[in-house]
Amino acid sequence: KEEHKSKHVYDMLVGHEVSHALHTPSDSWKEMAKRTKEFKSFVNVIEDARIDKLIQKKYPGLTDDYLKGFDKMLKDDFFKTKGKNLQNDYALIDKINLYYKSSKRLDFKFTNKEKILVDAVDKCKSFDDVCKLAEDILGYCKKELEKKPELQKVYNVHHIRLIL
């Protein structure tokens, strides 16, 4: 879309895809075909956080593109967050996605249990780590839905849409 065009967004997205090519094992991703769409979306969120960190470490000049690119996308409402309460209107996986896409600049108030899961995203070193953590976060989100059924609509609609 025209409103999303910018050098920073372009460089961020190219860096992101290059990092997938370098770091996301294609054979392991093929195994995801056997899993649910829901599980694959959770893996994608966590894997994106892992590979974005890796590409910025390898090419530190991309960090500025990630910061400015996300800011532009947020301003252009790419993530459809305008008018939403980021703290209350999203399931944990969506918060994790936005938190890492923003380079941890969005001010989420994670519970102690959520902090453990969010911190675990940072600790993922391999795709296998990502898959194991996706199971844990998916389990947490299912419990979250039991406690807050009003998130069901948000959970079903937003978590897939928010993935880049």
C-alpha positions in Angstrom: 0.0 0.0 0.0 1.2 3.5 -0.8 0.9 4.7 2.8 3.2 2.0 4.0 6.0 2.8 1.6 9.2 4.0 3.2 12.8 3.1 3.0 12.8 2.0 6.6 9.7 -0.3 6.2 11.2 -1.7 3.1 14.6 -2.4 4.6 13.0 -3.8 7.8 10.8 -6.2 5.8 13.7 -7.3 3.5 15.9 -7.8 6.6 13.1 -9.9 8.1 12.8 -12.1 5.1 16.5 -12.5 4.7 16.7 -13.6 8.3 14.0 -16.2 7.8 16.0 -17.5 4.8 19.2 -17.6 6.9 17.7 -18.9 10.2 14.4 -20.6 9.8 15.0 -24.2 8.9 12.8 -25.0 5.9 12.5 -28.7 6.8 11.3 -27.9 10.2 8.8 -25.4 8.9 7.5 -28.1 6.5 6.7 -30.2 9.5 4.3 -27.4 10.6 1.9 -28.6 7.8 0.9 -31.3 10.3 0.0 -28.8 13.0 -3.0 -26.6 13.5 -3.3 -23.1 11.9 -3.4 -21.8 15.5 -0.2 -23.5 16.5 1.6 -22.3 13.3 0.6 -18.7 14.0 2.0 -18.9 17.5 5.3 -20.4 16.1 5.4 -17.6 13.5 5.1 -14.9 16.2 7.9 -16.4 18.3 10.1 -17.2 15.3 9.7 -13.7 14.0 11.0 -12.3 17.3 14.0 -14.8 17.2 15.0 -14.1 13.6 14.5 -10.3 13.9 16.9 -10.3 16.8 19.4 -12.4 14.9 19.4 -10.2 11.7 19.8 -7.0 13.8 22.8 -8.6 15.7 24.4 -9.6 12.4 23.6 -6.2 10.7 23.3 -3.6 13.4 22.5 -0.9 10.9 19.1 -2.5 10.4 18.1 -1.6 14.0 17.2 1.9 13.0 15.1 0.6 10.1 13.3 -1.7 12.5 12.5 1.1 14.9 11.5 3.6 12.3 9.7 1.0 10.1 7.6 -0.2 13.0 6.8 3.4 14.0 5.6 4.1 10.4 3.5 1.0 10.3 1.9 1.7 13.6 1.2 5.3 12.6 -0.4 4.1 9.4 -2.5 1.6 11.4 -1.0 -1.4 9.6 -1.8 -3.5 12.7 -5.3 -2.1 13.1 -4.7 -1.0 16.7 -6.2 2.5 16.5 -9.0 2.8 18.9 -8.0 -0.4 20.7 -6.7 -0.7 24.3 -3.5 -2.6 23.7 -3.4 -3.8 27.3 -7.0 -5.2 27.5 -8.2 -5.9 24.0 -5.6 -8.4 23.0 -4.6 -12.0 23.9 -1.1 -12.6 25.2 0.2 -13.9 21.8 -0.9 -10.6 20.2 0.8 -8.6 22.9 4.0 -10.6 22.4 3.8 -10.0 18.7 3.4 -6.2 19.1 5.9 -6.0 21.9 8.7 -7.6 19.8 7.7 -5.9 16.6 8.0 -2.6 18.4 11.5 -3.6 19.7 10.0 -3.8 23.2 8.9 -0.2 23.2 5.2 -0.7 23.6 4.4 -0.4 27.3 2.6 -3.6 28.1 1.9 -4.5 31.8 2.6 -8.3 31.7 1.6 -10.4 34.7 4.3 -12.3 36.5 3.4 -15.5 34.6 3.3 -13.6 31.3 6.7 -12.0 32.0 8.1 -15.5 32.3 6.7 -16.5 28.9 7.7 -13.1 27.3 11.3 -13.5 28.7 11.4 -17.0 27.3 10.8 -15.6 23.8 14.2 -13.8 24.2 15.9 -17.0 25.2 14.9 -19.0 22.1 18.1 -20.0 20.4 16.7 -22.5 17.9 13.5 -23.3 16.0 13.0 -26.3 18.3 13.0 -23.9 21.3 10.4 -21.8 19.4 8.1 -24.8 18.9 8.4 -25.8 22.6 7.6 -22.3 23.8 4.7 -22.0 21.3 3.1 -25.0 23.0 3.5 -23.3 26.4 2.1 -20.0 25.3 -0.8 -21.7 23.4 -1.7 -23.5 26.6 -1.5 -20.3 28.6 -3.8 -18.5 26.0 -6.3 -21.3 26.1 -6.5 -20.9 29.9 -6.7 -17.1 29.4 -9.8 -17.7 27.3 -11.4 -19.7 30.0 -11.0 -16.9 32.4 -11.8 -14.1 30.0 -14.3 -15.5 27.3 -14.7 -12.0 25.9 -11.2 -12.4 24.4 -12.5 -15.3 22.2 -13.5 -12.9 19.4 -10.3 -10.9 19.7 -8.2 -14.0 19.9 -9.7 -15.6 16.8 -9.7 -12.4 14.7 -6.6 -10.5 15.8 -3.8 -12.9 16.4 -3.5 -14.1 12.9 -4.0 -10.6 11.4 -1.2 -9.1 13.5 1.4 -11.4 12.1 3.6 -9.9 9.5 
